Amino acid sequence: MGFSHGEAPRGKTDSPVIIDGVLYAFSSDWATEVLYDRALGSVRWRWTYGGRGGGKSVEIARALVLLGVIEPMTILCAREFQNSINDSVLALLEAQVIDLGLSHFYKVKNNEIEGRNGTRFTFKGLRNNIQSIKSMHGIKICWVEEAQTVSQDSWDILGPTVRANKSEVWVSFNPREEEDPTYKLMIRHQEDPPDGGVIIRKVNYCDNAFFPDVLRQEMEYCKRIDYEAYEHIWLGLPKALSEAVIFSGKYRVEAFSDELWLEADRLFYGADFGFANDPSTLIRCFIIGTKLYIEYEAYGVGVELDEMPQFYDSIPEARKWPIHGDCSRPETISYLSRQGFIIDGATKWPGSVEDGITYLKGFEEIIIHERCKHMIDEARLYSYKTDRLTGEVLPVVLDKHNHCWDAVRYSLDGYITGKNNPLRISKNLLGRI
C-alpha cells in the first residue's frame, strides 16, 4: 500500500504512518487494523459498524485522503439519498485535507475533490443516480456512508458496478433493525465470506480516543435510564422489530430537499422543555397532502434557560413562525416570548397523548429527515407497554423515548383536536363507501 508503520504499543491512541518521510498519527488502533494493515486490493469488502460516537467516518475519510496521495484513483462516496452536495461527506473529506496539511495537493471543488496526481473523489446518491453510477468506470474504492438506509435494490446494483481490478467497497453504518438489507448483507458476509475477502469490525464510542464530553454525558444518561436504548444507540445492537413500537411501519427516513417545505401551506414548530436530566427539544415539521415531514430537530440535555434562545436559533426560521410548547412550563414560555419568539402553550386534556398518537398514525406516512438523529432513535424506540410474562402489547404508552414526539404533538396543537384540521378520511374507510 505504500505505508510504513512506526512502532506504537497496543492500546495507544496514535498509530503512526509515514508517507514520503512525513509522519501521520491516527486516533484509533481499529483504523490501523481495518484500513491500513491489509493492502489495498487484498480484500473486497471492509465493514465498520457500531453505535454513535465511534469516529468511523472521520477515520475512513482520513484514510481515503491519504490513499489518494499515494496513488491516483477514483473514489466514489455514495449514500442512499443525496439531494445536494451538502448531504455528502465532501465537507468531512475537506476537513481531513486541511488537518493533514494536504491543501497543496487537493483541490476542493463544488461537487468533487481532485488530487494533483489524478485522484478524484465523486459523490452520488444511490436511489436517484444508480443508472449513472452503473456507467462509471475505474472506481477503485466505493465508500458507502450512512449505509443503514441503503435499499436491497441499491446493493444488488452497486456490487457489480464497482468492478475495477482489485477494487473495494467500504461500508460504514449505525445498525437500525435486524431486517434492514444492509445489516442482513453484513451478517451474510460474516457467516459466508464473499470471494475476494472481507473485514468486519464493530466500532463504538469506547474505540474513539477523542469521544467528546458532550456525547459522553448523553451516553451516560441513556445508559443509566434505559439500558436497552443504550445498547442500540451507543453499542450498535440492532433493534428487533416489535409490534409494541408505536410508529412501526408508519415512518421512513429520507434526506428530502431543504426546499420541499415551500410546497406546504405552513411550517409547524413544537417544543418540549427539559426537566433535570431530560432533554429540551424543538422540532420543525410540515404537511404535504397526507404526509407529515419532520425536517429539523434541536436536542440537548442540560440546556439552561438563558441558553434556550441560541438553542432555538439553531432551527431555521424559528423566530418567524408560531411555536407551541409544553404548557406545564409557563415561566419558560414567558421568558422565550420576551426573547422574541412567538410561543405559547399547547392544549392538554385527559388522553391528549393517545389522541395525538392516533392523529399521527392517521398520516399516510411520516417522513423523517436523516439529519434528525434523535427523532429517528425515538421512532424506533417509542413503544407501548408489553406484558412481561406473555409479551402481549398493552394499550399503555410508555413515558420514555418521547421528547421529540411530544414536541411533534405540541407543534400540531389545534389540528389534533380538529380546530384547524380539514376532514381526513382514511383509505380503509374510503374503500367501504
C-alpha positions in Angstrom: 0.0 0.0 0.0 2.9 2.3 0.5 2.5 2.9 4.2 5.3 2.5 6.8 4.0 1.9 10.3 6.0 3.2 13.2 6.4 1.3 16.4 3.5 2.0 18.7 2.4 0.0 21.8 -1.0 -1.6 21.6 -3.7 0.4 23.3 -2.0 3.7 22.5 -4.2 6.2 20.6 -1.6 7.0 18.0 -0.8 4.5 15.2 1.9 6.3 13.1 2.0 6.1 9.3 4.9 7.6 7.2 4.3 8.9 3.7 7.3 10.4 1.9 9.0 11.0 5.1 6.0 12.7 6.8 4.7 11.1 10.0 0.9 10.9 10.4 -0.8 9.7 13.6 -4.2 8.2 13.8 -6.6 8.3 16.8 -7.7 4.7 16.9 -6.0 1.3 16.7 -9.0 -0.1 14.9 -8.4 2.1 12.0 -4.9 0.7 11.5 -6.3 -2.9 11.7 -9.2 -2.3 9.3 -7.9 0.4 6.9 -4.1 0.1 6.7 -2.7 -3.3 7.8 -4.3 -5.1 4.8 -3.0 -3.7 1.5 -5.4 -2.0 -0.9 -6.9 -4.6 -3.2 -6.3 -7.5 -0.8 -9.9 -7.6 0.3 -13.2 -6.8 -1.5 -15.2 -5.5 1.5 -14.3 -3.5 4.6 -17.2 -3.1 7.0 -17.2 -0.8 10.0 -20.4 -0.6 12.1 -21.5 0.2 15.6 -23.0 2.8 17.8 -22.9 6.6 17.8 -19.6 8.4 18.6 -17.1 5.8 17.3 -15.4 8.1 14.9 -15.9 5.7 12.0 -16.5 8.4 9.3 -13.5 10.6 10.4 -11.1 7.7 10.3 -12.3 6.5 6.9 -12.2 10.0 5.4 -8.6 10.4 6.6 -7.6 7.0 5.2 -9.1 7.8 1.8 -7.4 11.2 1.6 -4.0 9.6 2.3 -4.6 6.7 -0.1 -5.4 9.3 -2.8 -2.0 10.8 -2.3 -0.1 7.6 -2.7 -1.6 6.5 -6.0 -4.1 8.0 -8.4 -7.6 6.5 -8.1 -11.3 7.2 -8.4 -13.1 7.1 -5.1 -16.9 7.1 -5.2 -18.6 8.3 -2.0 -22.1 7.0 -2.0 -25.2 7.1 0.2 -28.8 6.1 -0.4 -30.1 9.6 -0.5 -28.2 12.7 -1.7 -30.3 15.6 -2.9 -27.5 18.1 -2.8 -23.7 18.1 -2.2 -24.5 19.3 1.4 -25.8 15.8 2.1 -22.5 14.2 1.2 -19.2 13.6 3.0 -17.4 16.3 0.9 -17.1 18.7 3.9 -15.7 15.9 6.1 -13.1 15.0 3.5 -12.2 18.6 3.0 -11.6 18.9 6.8 -9.2 16.0 6.7 -7.3 17.5 3.7 -6.8 20.6 5.8 -5.9 18.8 9.0 -3.3 16.6 7.2 -1.7 19.7 5.6 -2.6 18.5 2.1 -4.3 21.5 0.8 -1.5 22.0 -1.7 -2.2 18.6 -3.1 -6.0 18.5 -3.3 -8.3 21.0 -5.0 -11.8 21.0 -3.4 -14.5 22.0 -5.9 -18.2 22.5 -5.5 -19.1 18.8 -6.2 -15.8 16.9 -6.3 -12.2 16.8 -5.0 -9.3 16.4 -7.3 -5.7 15.5 -6.5 -2.6 16.7 -8.4 -1.9 13.1 -9.4 -5.3 12.5 -10.9 -7.1 11.1 -7.8 -10.7 12.1 -7.9 -13.5 11.9 -5.2 -17.0 11.9 -6.6 -20.3 12.0 -4.7 -23.6 10.2 -5.6 -26.9 9.3 -4.1 -27.7 5.6 -4.9 -31.5 6.0 -5.0 -31.6 8.6 -7.7 -28.3 8.1 -9.6 -27.9 4.3 -9.8 -28.0 4.2 -13.6 -25.3 6.9 -13.9 -23.2 5.0 -11.3 -23.6 1.8 -13.4 -21.8 3.7 -16.3 -18.9 4.8 -14.2 -15.6 3.1 -14.9 -12.4 2.7 -12.9 -13.8 3.1 -9.4 -11.0 1.9 -7.1 -12.9 2.4 -3.8 -16.6 2.9 -3.2 -17.3 4.2 0.3 -21.0 3.8 1.3 -21.6 6.0 4.3 -24.8 6.0 6.4 -25.4 2.6 4.9 -28.2 1.7 7.2 -30.6 3.3 4.8 -29.4 1.6 1.6 -32.1 -0.5 -0.1 -31.8 -4.0 -1.4 -32.2 -2.7 -4.9 -29.2 -0.4 -4.5 -27.0 -3.2 -3.1 -28.0 -5.5 -5.9 -26.7 -3.0 -8.5 -23.8 -1.5 -6.6 -21.6 -4.6 -6.1 -21.3 -5.4 -9.8 -20.8 -1.7 -10.6 -17.6 -1.5 -8.6 -15.7 -3.8 -11.0 -12.2 -2.4 -11.5 -9.3 -4.8 -10.8 -8.7 -5.1 -7.1 -11.4 -2.5 -6.3 -13.0 -2.4 -2.9 -16.3 -1.5 -1.2 -16.0 0.2 2.2 -19.2 0.4 4.3 -19.9 2.4 7.5 -23.2 2.5 9.3 -25.0 2.5 12.6 -27.4 -0.5 12.6 -31.1 0.0 12.8 -33.3 -3.1 12.6 -32.2 -6.7 12.1 -34.2 -6.9 8.9 -32.6 -3.9 7.2 -30.9 -5.0 3.9 -27.5 -3.6 5.0 -27.4 -5.4 8.3 -28.5 -8.7 6.6 -25.8 -8.3 4.0 -23.1 -7.8 6.6 -24.3 -10.9 8.6 -24.3 -12.9 5.4 -20.7 -11.8 4.7 -19.8 -12.7 8.3 -21.3 -16.2 8.0 -20.2 -16.9 4.5 -17.3 -14.6 3.4 -17.5 -13.5 -0.2 -14.8 -14.2 -2.7 -12.1 -11.6 -2.5 -12.2 -11.5 1.3 -13.9 -9.3 3.9 -13.0 -7.4 7.0 -15.8 -6.7 9.5 -15.1 -4.5 12.6 -17.5 -3.2 15.2 -16.5 0.3 16.3 -18.1 2.0 19.3 -17.5 5.1 21.4 -15.0 3.2 23.6 -12.8 2.8 20.5 -12.7 6.6 19.9 -9.9 8.3 21.8 -11.5 11.7 21.1 -15.0 10.9 22.2 -16.4 14.3 23.2 -17.6 15.1 26.7 -20.9 16.3 25.5 -21.7 13.0 23.9 -20.2 11.1 26.9 -22.7 12.9 29.1 -25.6 12.0 26.8 -24.4 8.4 26.6 -24.0 8.0 30.4 -27.5 9.4 30.9 -29.0 7.0 28.3 -27.1 4.1 29.9 -28.5 5.0 33.3 -32.2 5.4 32.5 -32.7 2.9 29.6 -30.1 0.2 29.1 -31.9 -1.3 26.1 -31.8 2.1 24.3 -28.1 2.4 25.3 -27.3 -0.9 23.7 -29.0 0.1 20.5 -27.8 3.7 20.2 -24.4 3.6 21.7 -23.3 -0.1 21.3 -24.7 -0.6 17.9 -27.0 -3.5 18.6 -29.8 -3.7 16.1 -33.3 -3.3 17.4 -35.6 -6.3 16.6 -38.9 -5.2 15.0 -41.7 -5.2 17.6 -45.4 -4.8 17.4 -45.0 -2.7 20.5 -43.2 0.1 18.6 -45.8 2.8 18.2 -44.9 4.0 14.8 -43.5 0.8 13.4 -44.3 0.7 9.6 -45.5 4.2 9.7 -42.3 6.2 9.2 -39.3 6.2 7.0 -36.0 8.1 6.9 -35.1 10.2 3.8 -32.8 13.1 3.0 -35.6 15.1 1.3 -34.8 18.6 -0.2 -34.4 21.6 2.1 -36.7 23.4 -0.3 -39.6 20.9 0.0 -41.3 22.8 2.8 -42.1 25.6 0.2 -44.7 23.2 -1.2 -46.5 23.1 2.2 -49.1 25.6 3.4 -47.1 26.4 6.5 -44.5 25.2 9.0 -45.1 23.7 12.4 -42.8 24.1 15.4 -43.1 22.3 18.7 -41.1 22.4 21.9 -40.6 20.1 24.8 -38.8 21.5 27.8 -36.2 19.6 29.8 -36.6 18.7 33.4 -33.4 17.9 35.3 -31.7 15.4 33.0 -34.5 15.2 30.5 -33.6 16.8 27.1 -35.1 20.0 25.7 -36.3 19.7 22.1 -37.5 21.8 19.3 -39.0 20.2 16.2 -39.8 21.7 12.8 -42.2 19.8 10.5 -44.8 20.4 7.8 -47.6 18.6 6.0 -47.9 18.0 2.3 -51.1 16.1 1.3 -51.5 13.2 3.6 -47.8 13.0 4.6 -46.0 14.5 7.6 -42.4 15.6 7.1 -40.2 16.1 10.2 -37.4 18.3 8.9 -35.2 19.7 11.8 -34.5 18.9 15.4 -32.8 20.7 18.3 -32.0 18.3 21.1 -29.9 19.0 24.2 -29.6 17.8 27.8 -28.8 20.3 30.4 -29.8 23.4 28.3 -30.0 26.3 30.8 -32.8 28.8 30.5 -30.5 31.6 29.2 -29.2 29.2 26.6 -32.6 28.5 25.1 -32.7 31.4 22.6 -29.4 30.2 21.0 -30.6 26.6 21.2 -33.9 27.5 19.3 -32.0 29.7 16.8 -30.3 26.5 15.5 -33.5 25.7 13.8 -34.1 27.8 10.6 -36.8 30.5 10.9 -37.7 29.6 14.5 -38.4 33.2 15.3 -40.7 33.7 12.3 -43.3 31.0 12.9 -45.5 30.2 15.9 -44.1 27.6 18.4 -46.3 25.5 20.6 -44.7 24.2 23.7 -45.4 22.2 26.9 -48.0 24.2 28.7 -46.7 22.9 32.1 -43.8 25.4 31.9 -45.4 28.8 31.6 -42.3 30.6 33.1 -40.2 29.2 30.3 -42.7 30.2 27.7 -42.9 33.7 29.1 -39.1 34.0 29.0 -38.8 32.8 25.4 -41.6 35.2 24.4 -39.7 38.1 25.8 -36.7 37.0 23.8 -38.6 37.4 20.6 -40.1 34.0 19.9 -43.8 33.6 19.0 -44.5 30.9 21.5 -47.5 29.6 23.6 -48.5 26.5 25.5 -50.2 23.6 23.7 -53.5 22.5 25.0 -53.6 19.3 27.1 -56.5 17.2 28.1 -57.1 13.7 29.6 -56.0 11.3 26.8 -54.2 14.0 24.8 -51.1 11.8 24.3 -53.2 8.9 23.0 -55.2 11.3 20.8 -52.1 12.8 19.4 -50.7 9.3 18.6 -53.9 8.4 16.8 -53.8 11.6 14.8 -50.1 11.0 13.8 -51.0 7.4 12.8 -53.6 8.9 10.5 -51.0 10.2 8.2 -50.2 8.1 5.1 -46.5 8.4 6.0 -44.3 10.2 8.4 -41.0 11.0 6.7 -38.1 11.9 9.0 -35.1 13.7 7.6 -31.9 11.7 8.1 -30.2 14.6 10.0 -32.8 14.2 12.8 -30.8 11.5 14.6 -32.7 11.7 17.9 -36.1 11.8 16.2 -35.1 8.6 14.3 -34.0 6.9 17.5 -37.3 7.7 19.2 -39.2 6.5 16.2 -37.6 3.1 16.7 -37.9 3.1 20.5 -41.2 4.9 21.4 -43.4 1.9 22.4 -46.5 0.6 24.1 -46.1 -1.4 27.3 -46.0 -5.2 27.0 -47.0 -7.9 29.5 -43.7 -9.1 30.9 -44.9 -12.7 31.1 -46.8 -13.1 27.8 -45.3 -10.4 25.6 -48.8 -9.1 24.8 -48.9 -5.5 23.7 -51.0 -3.4 26.1 -52.8 -0.1 25.4 -50.5 1.8 27.7 -48.0 4.3 26.2 -44.6 4.1 27.9 -43.4 7.5 29.1 -39.9 7.4 27.5 -38.3 8.0 24.2 -40.9 10.6 23.6 -39.2 14.0 23.9 -39.2 14.6 20.2 -42.6 13.0 19.7 -44.1 15.2 22.4 -42.7 18.2 20.5 -44.3 17.0 17.3 -47.7 16.6 19.0 -47.4 20.1 20.5 -46.5 21.6 17.1 -49.8 20.3 15.7 -51.8 22.0 18.5 -55.3 22.7 17.2 -55.0 20.1 14.4 -55.2 17.1 16.7 -58.4 18.4 18.2 -59.8 19.3 14.8 -59.9 23.1 15.3 -57.7 23.7 12.3 -57.9 20.4 10.6 -59.9 19.6 7.5 -61.8 16.3 7.4 -59.4 13.4 7.0 -60.8 10.1 5.7 -58.6 7.1 5.8 -58.1 4.9 2.7 -59.6 2.0 4.5 -62.8 3.9 5.2 -63.0 5.2 1.7 -62.9 1.6 0.5 -66.1 0.9 2.4 -68.1 3.9 1.0 
